[in-house]
Amino acid sequence: MIKILLIDSTYPINTRNERILSSLKKLLGEAADVRLLVWNRDASEVAVSGFHTYVYNEAAAYGNALAKLLKLKGFGDYIRNVNKEFKPDYIIASHWEVLLLASRVTGKGQHLIYENLDMPTAGNPLVLKVLQAIERRSLKKTSAIIHASRFYPDKYRFFPGKQILVENRPQRAAVTATDVQTIVEGRLKVAFIGILRYFDVLKNLIDAAENLPVDILFYGDGPDMGRLREYTTGKEYVQFFGRYKYEEIAGIYASVDLIWAVYPSDDYNVKYAISNKFFESMMLNKPAVFAENTELGKMVLSKGTGFAVNPYDKTAIRELLQHVTSDLSRLNAMNQNIAASGEKLYWEDEDQRLLELFN
């Protein structure tokens, strides 16, 4: 029996790792003992997952990189102890800091797999180079990489091991595509769906929409929820709907007109990442806005399947909103481009590639 340990530095684990675990269970079945190791950083109640789960409990506030850094040693010691106890054949390290810790404990006969959902990033170029050097050194003990974006592999041409691409598509059972819907009347409904962070970018959207026939709708929660609520006090065109269940995604998309999926384009990882909002918007026939000067932004513009805008330019954002509201037929045309794109939309279109890692 193959023994596999997936390590995530957060709890609850991100939805991508949930999909990976689900696929491993489906693809390998009784041939594998798949277990999970997590870092519970805010005393969350740990739910039964269907997988044997090791939980490291130590407080480290989300969004506070320094607090996390100072606690990494303890997490690394816990990984070492679990590795000695379970003795997995394969360790899947999710994110670069987990790769660093796992590379220090991976022993003879074990295979380390890097789950590259986000590349190292930092606002300071010197810090970015340090993080990239740490990642590259950790990769010397790594057998394979799972890339979450089609734009990542080009950055890892130096890596001699196996590399596969499994992007952040939704599972077929989780999301049901809806018919193409268009605005008939009333105000343009622009929705951000996900973790509420990057306050400055979201603030620019809010400011740009003021006094336009546009409603800004926030679905989700996150570290910037409080600041956003405070900033939008008295702004009736902004609404918050709080946390949602993933099975509600199709209904949310059907009730809005345009998806805001713009992240800071000066972030190194954002320049090359593909968010799950891209695939959701394609699947659910709803145009989305992405950041200019990113590979994803360039791609949707070239295919006519989305919009791109400068996240830091309120004037440009306002002009985009005016552009859409002045001629709603543009959304109809974009929906047709989405339907004809031929883009693979479901996680199951590629998840069988995971089997290539366990030969």
N, C-alpha and C positions, 0 to 999 in steps of 0.2 A: 504493500500500500504506500502511495506517495503521501508524504506529509508536507503541508503547505501552511506557512504563517504569513498573514497579511498584517502589516503594522501601519497604523494611522495615528498621527499626533493630535487628533481631536476626538471629541465625543459629544454628540452623535457623529458618526463618521460621515464623510461627504457622500453624496448620492452616487458619484462615480464608483467609489469603492463598494457601495452596496450592490451596484450592477455587476462589478467584477466577481464578488462573492457569489451572487446568484448564478452567474454564468459558469463559474467553476463547479458549483454544485450540480448544475444541469449537465455540463459536458463531461465531468469526471465521475460523478455519482459515487458509488461505493468503492471506487478505485482510489479515492483520496480522502485523507483526513485534513480538512481545511479548518484552520483556526484563525482567530482575530485577536490582535493586541492593540489596545487603545490607551490614550492618555485622557483621562477625565479631569479636565482643568477647571471646571466650575461647579463641581459637586452635583452634576446631573444624575438623575435616577437612571440606572442602567437597565434597559429593557432586555428581555429574552430575545435573541436574534436568530436562533436556529443554528448558530455556530458556537463552539466552545470559545469563550471570550475571556482574555486576560485583561484586567483593568488596573492601570496605574493611576492612583488618586493623589494628585498634588495640585494646589491652586496655582494658576498662571493665567492672568486675565487675557481674554481674546482681544486682539488688536494692540497688545503691548508686547512688542518684539523683544525688548530688554528683559521683561519678566520671564518670557519663554526661554530666552537664551540662558538666564541664570539657573533655570531649573532643568536644563537639558541633561546635565550629568546624572541626576537622579533617574530620569527617564531611560538614559543609556544603560545604567546599572540594572534597571528592571528588565530591559530587553535582553541583557546578557544572562540574567538568571532564568528567564523563560526559555531562552535558546538552549541553555544547558539542560533544562527539564524536558522540553518537548523534542528537541533535536530534529527540527524540520529539515527536509531535503531541499526545500525552496523557501526563501524569504522574499516576500514582495514588500519593498520599502516605498511607501507613498510620500512623496515630496523629498526635496534634497536634504533637509536636516535629518530626516529618518534614514535616508541613504547613508549619511555620514556615520550615524550611530550604528546602523546595522553592518556597515562595512568593517567596523572594528571588532565585531563578534563573529562574523561569518568564518567558519572553519573549513578544514579539509573535507571534501566530499559534499559540501553544501553549495547551493547555487543562489546568488543574490540577483534579484530582478528589481530594476528601478521603475517605479510607476511615476512617470514624468507628467503629472497633471499640470504643473506650473513650473516654468523655468525659474532659477534664482533671479531676483530682481532687487534693485535698490536705487534710491534717488541720487545717491552719491556715486559717481563713476568709479572711484577708488574702491568703495565698499563692494560694488558690483563685481569688480575684478577679483576681489578676495573670495567672494561667494562662489564665483565661477571656478576659481582655482580649487576650492574645497570640493566642489562637485566633481571636477575632473579627477582629482586624486581619489575620491571615493569610488569612481567608476572603474578604477584599476582592478578592483576586486569584484566587479559586477559582470554577470554573464549575459544579461539581456536588458533591453529597455522597452517599455510600453509607452508610446507617445500619445498624448491626448489631442494633438493638433497636427494637421498635415504640413504646417509650416515649421515644426520643430526639427525633423530629421536632418535638414540641411545644416543645422547648428551643431550636429553631433557626428559629422563625417569622420572625425578623428577616432570614434569609438569602434573597436574591432569586432565586438560581439554582435549577437542577434538584435535586430531592432524591428518592432512591429508597430503598426498604427491602428489604434482603436479609439475613435473620437467619441465625444460626449453626446452621443445620440440617446434619446429617450427609449425606454423599453416599449415594445409594441403594445403590451398589455396595459401599460400605465397611461398612455395617451391615445385617444381616438381622434382621428382627423375630423374636422368639421367642414361643412360646405363653405365655399368662398362667400364672405360677407362684405358688404360695402356700407359706407355711410349713406343714409337716406336723408336725414335731416338733423338739425340740432348742432351741438358742439362737437368738435373733434376730441375724442377720448384717447389720450396718450398715457400708456401704462408702463410703470417700472415694476417688474416682478422678480423678487429675489431678496438678497441680503442688502439691507439699507446701509451703504457705506459710500465713501468718496463724496462727502458732503458738498464740497465746492462744485463738483460737476452737477450734482442734483440741484443745487442752489441756482446754477446758471440756467437750467431748464425751467425752474419755477419763475425766475425773473423774466426770462424770455417770453413766457406764456401770458404774462400779466396784460390784461385789457385786450386779449385776443379771444375769439370764440373757441377756446381750448380748455379742457379739463385735464388736470394732472392727477393720476390715480396711482397710489403706492400700495402694492400687495407684498407683504412680507414684514420682516423685523430685522433688527441689526443694530450695530453700535452707534449709528447716526440717527436712529429713530427719534430720540429726545430732542436733538438739535433741530431736526427737520420740523417736528411738531411745533417747537417754540418759534422757529423762523416763519412758519406759515400761519401763525395765529391771525385770524381775521381775513385770510385769503380763501374765500369760499370756493374758488376754482380748484383747490387742492384738497384731496380726500385720502384718508388712510383706511385700509381694510384689514391690516394686521396679518398674522400668520395664516397660512392656508395649507391644505393637504394637497399632495401632488396630484391626486386623482381629480382635483378641482381645476387643474390647469386648463383643460379644454374649454370649460365654461367661462373662465376668466378671459381667455383669448377671444372667445366668441363675443364677449360683451364690450370689447374695446376696438379701437380703430388702428392704432399704431403702437408698436412696442419700442420703448426706450431701452436700448442695450449698449449705451455709451459708457465706456470706462476711460480712465486717464491714459491718453495716448503717449505720454512721456514715460510711462512704465514699460520697462524692457519686455516683460512677459506679455503685457497687453498687445504689444506690437505684433506678436506672433501667435497668440492664442486664438482658439475658436470657442466661444462660449456656448453653453447648451441652449441659450436663447436663440442662437442662429438656427439650430435644428428644430427647435420648437416652433419658431415663426414659419419655417418652411413647411413643417408638417401640418400646422394648423392654419395655413393660408392667411397669414397676417404679416404685412410688411413691418420691418424693424429698422431702427436707426442705429448705426454703429459709429465708432470713432474714425475720423480721418487719419491718414498717415499710419494706418495699421494694415497688415496683410488682409485681414478680414474685410475691412472697409473698402480696400481696393477691389477685392473679389466681388462683393455684392454690387458695386457700381459698374464693374465691367459686364456683369450678367443681368443687370437691371432687376435684381431681386431684393434690393434694399437701398437705404439712404446712408450717407456718411456725412458727418459734420465735425467741426473743430470743437472739442469738449470745453475749451477755455474761452470761446468767443460767443458771448451772449447775443451779439448782433447777428452772427451767422446762424445761431440756433433759432432766433426769432424769424429770420428770413426763410429758413426751412419750414417752420410751422406755417408761415403766411403762404408759402409756395404750395403746401399741401391743401390748406383750407380754401385757397382761391380756385383750385381746380381738383375736385375730388375724384375725377376720372383717372387721375394719375395712379391712385391706389388700385383701381380696377385693373389697369394695365399691368401694374406690378404683381398683382395676384396671379394674373395669367402667366407672367414670366416665371413665378414661383412654381406653378403647377407644371410648367413645361421644362423645368430645369434638369430633371433626371438625377437630382441629388439623392444619394442614399440617405434615408431618414431614420432608420431604426437601429438600435443597439444590436439587435440580432443579425443585422446585415454584415457585421464584422466580428462579433464576439468569438466565433469559432477559431479565429486566429490565435486566441490565447493558448490553444492546444499546442501550438508550435513551440511554446516555451518549456514544455514538460516532457520532451522526448528523452 
